[in-house]
Amino acid sequence: MKSKRFMLIISVICLVFLILNVDKPKATGSGLLLQDIVQEAKGDIQECGVKTNFITYEDDKKQIHDILKKLKIDKYNYTNVRENKKIYGVEFNSGNIKGYIQSTNYEKYNVITIDFIKETSNYDLDDMEIEISEAIDNRGTSYFKYIKAKIYEDNLKDVNRKIKALLKREDAENINSIKIDNGYSTIAYSKKFNPITIGGKLIDLNYALCNYYSGNYIIIGTPEILTSY
């Protein structure tokens, strides 16, 4: 009896996931994989970011300010307000939190985009996603997330090799790595995030190993990196 009840609960959860098509936090799988990658690179987390969007037919300005209020962003934290016939957006910076919320007007609806960045030394992606999801009443259509960590290994080629080996041990597929000007960029299908299709192949993970004047860094994005690197 308990087994049937358990299966019913699981079925309902899966159905809701498919209907919403939202990448909800999966700390036991996806979250741990990202942390394992940072650990494999011997990195210290510097920053976490979450980006999402949703369609609305309501007053976009009011919604933006309501969302900012729920995220505990006050007006004196606004760093820039942009407004024209097509766009209304607010950039903000509050302590270790920064980002923007922007509404883009289309003929019959608006698309609200939220970019939420937190300077932190911890893995805070799951908490950040939950906070944003609650602030927008669970209307996010998809969630793009990333971690930026500083690494202290000079040989980025060797770090890349170790991370690819880790992904293979985790049964990841479609692993493809290319050399970029200041390091390496790698994509893979880890089967732990909502995927996209690139070149006819499923991809749900993208990481970049980069060398800057300030040091070496790894940036990990799911399903891809949307921040510049």
N, C-alpha and C positions, 0 to 999 in steps of 0.2 A: 504493500500500500504506500509506504513511504517512497519507494522507488518510482511508482507511477506519478505521485505528486511532484517529486523532484524533476522528472522528465517533462511534466506539464509546465512547470515554472521555467525550465530551460527553453522550452519551445516558445513560450510567450516572450521571453527576453530576446530570442533570436528574431522573432517576427517584428518586434518593435525596432530592433537594430536595422533590419532590412527596409522597413518603411521609412525611417528617418534618414538612412544612409549617412549616419554620423559616426565618426571615428571616436568612440568613447574611450576613456582611460582604461588601459589594460596593464596595470602595474606588474602583474606576475609574468607577462610575456614581453610586450612591447617596451614598457618602461625599463625593465631589467636589461633588455638587449642594448638599449641606448647607453645605459650606465656601464654595461660590460665593455662597450666599445670605448668609452671614455677611459675606463680603467686599463684596457689593453694598450691605449695610447699613453698611459701614465699622465693623464691630463687633470687639470683643476678647472672645474666649471666656473665660467665667468658670467654667463648670460643665458637666459631662456626666453623663447619667444613663441607666441601663439597667434595665428591669423585665421579669421573666419569671415564669412559674409552670409547675408540672407536677403530675401526679397520682401519688401513691404509696400502696402498700398495706403499706409497711414501717413500722418504728418511726420516727415523725416527729421526735421529739426527737433521737435519735441522728443522723439524717440532717442536721438543722439544724446540730448542732455539728460534724459531719464537714465540711459545706460551709463553715462559718465557718473551720475549721482550714485547709482548702485555699485559702481566700481570704486566709489569713494574718491573721485577726482573732482576737486573743487574748481570754481572758475579762476581763482588766482593761480591754479596750476596750468592753465591754458598758455601755451607758448605762441600759438598762431591760430587764427580763424580765417578760413578761406571760403569765399562765397561768390558764386556767379550763377547764371541761369542753369548750368548743368550740374554744378557740384556745391555741396556744403560740407565742410570738414573742420575738425578741431584737432590740433596737435597738442600734446600735453607732456608735462614732465613733473613728476611728483616723487621726490626722494629717489628711490631706486627703481621707480616705475616710469616708463615713458612709452610713447606711441602715438597713434592717431585713430580717430573714427571719422569715416567719410561716407557721405551719401551721394550716389551718382544717379541723376534723374534720367529715366527713359520715358518713352511716350505714355505708358500707362502705369508705371510702377517705379520704385526706387530700389537700388541695391546698396545696402549698408555694409561697409567693410570695416573690420576692427583689426588693428595691429597692436598687440600688447606685448611689451618687452620688459623683462625684469633683470636687473643686475643682481646676481646671487651666486653663491658658491655651492648651492644645493640643487638637486634634481627636483624642480618645482613645476614641471610641465603639467602633471595630472591635476594638481591643485589649481593652476592657472586656467586650465580648460574648464574645470568645474565652475570656477568663479565667473568666467565669461559666459558660459552656457546658462547659468542662473540669471545673469544680468540681462540676457537677451531672450529669456523665457524659452530656452532650448530650441531656438529657431535656426541655429547654425547649420548650413548645408554640408559643410566639411571643415575639417580642422587641419591646418598646416602648422607643424611645430618644428622648432629647431633648438639645438644646444650649441653654445660656443664655449670651448674649453682651451686653456693655454696648455701647451705641452712643452717638455724640456728636452726632448730628443732631437738632435740635429739631423739625423738620417731619416728624412721623411719617407724615402723609398722602403726602408726596413719597417717603419711603423705601418705603412700601407700594406705591406706583405702580411704582417701579423694580424691586422684587422680583417683582411680578406680570408685568412686562415680561420679566424674566429667565425666569420659568417658561414663558411663552408661547414664548420662543425655544427652550426645551428641549422643546417639544411637549407640555407638560402640558395636561390637560383638566379640566373641572369646577371651574374656579377660581371661588371665591365668597368675597367679602370683606365683613365687616360691621363697623360702628363699635361699639366697646364703651366703657365708661365712661372708661377711661384709655388708649385707643388703638384698635387694629384687630386683628381676628382673621380669618385667611384659611385656607381649606381648598383642596386641589387633588389631582388624580390625576396624579402625575409618572411613573407606570409603572415606578418604580424600587424600590418597597417592597411588601411584602405588604399588599394593600388591605383596607379594611372598606367596608361599604355604609352611606351616610347619605342618607336621603331618596330611596332608589332609585338613587343614583349611587355609583360607586366613588371612594374617597378613600384616599390613602396618605400625605398630608402635611398638617400643620397648623402654622401659625406665628402668633405673637401679637407685636405691637409694643405695648409698655406703657410708660407714664410713671409713675414712682414718685418719692418724695421724694429717693431716692438717685441718681436719674438715669433715663435711658431704656434699655430693654432689648429684645432680641428673644429669644423662646423658640421653638424649632423642635422639633416632635415628629413621630415616625413610628410608626404611621400617624396617631396623634393625640396631643395633649398630655395626659398624665395627671397632671402636677404642677400645683399651683395657680398662677394668675397674675392 
